[in-house]
Amino acid sequence: MRQTRWLKGFIPLVLGLLLWVNGCATAPSKYDQVQQDTTGFGTPSAVDRKAEQGGTFNQFFPDSQGDYQVIPYQEKKGFAEYKLQRGDQTLAMLSISDTTSLPAAADKYNDATDTIAGFPAVNQGTTATGLLVNGRYQVKVLSRDASFTQADRVDWLQKFDLQGLAQLRGALKPSQKAAKAVESPITPTSPLAPSRPALSPELVPSPAS
């Protein structure tokens, strides 16, 4: 009888202890709750909600040709990137980005004195060349191998469907500077234009680079 009474009193005690331990293990601490409540509070989105979907840009990339393979690499809102490979060697990265989320990326073209296919173009360091389509879409080629020169970057920039990209609904109207560049005598539409538009001497990498 005494053992039975002892068990009757012990069982509720054990059950209560188990419930208490389980509650401590699963209940979030006040610090967890504060972190949850403040995550993203007042922080702007990294990508503007008006930016184009990365998948929209896929149609404007060059196709694989000859020994060169153009391979999808990364895609996210406002950005798409492909690898340019020859065999197992990555020669360059090709990308299109919507500068709506990063206006500073478009600002560097404001004073561009060179054009590719009628669009303002600049070198970015010694390994990248980019152009800006209608004030919004940056098309860039980044060398990943020393054998892939600036001339190669310019050549592959022209292989993008730049005119198609310019027709996107979100594209801005061409600036007066871009319009003048199209009318200049050295453009791809001119009979005197070289097959590969050259950038100015200021943009040509030095032999040391």
Buried (B, 14 or more C-beta within 10 A) or exposed (E): EEEEEEEEEEEEEEEEEEEEEEEEEEEEEEEEEEEEEEEEEEEEEEBBEEBBBBEBBEEBBBEEEEEBBBEEBEBBBBBBBBBBBBEEEBBBBBBBBBBBBBEEBBEBBEEBEBBBBBBBBBBEEEBBBBBBBBBBBBBBBBBBBEEBBBEBBBBBBBBBBBEEBBEBEEBEEBBEBBEEBBEEEEBBEEEEEEEEBBBEEEBBBEEEE
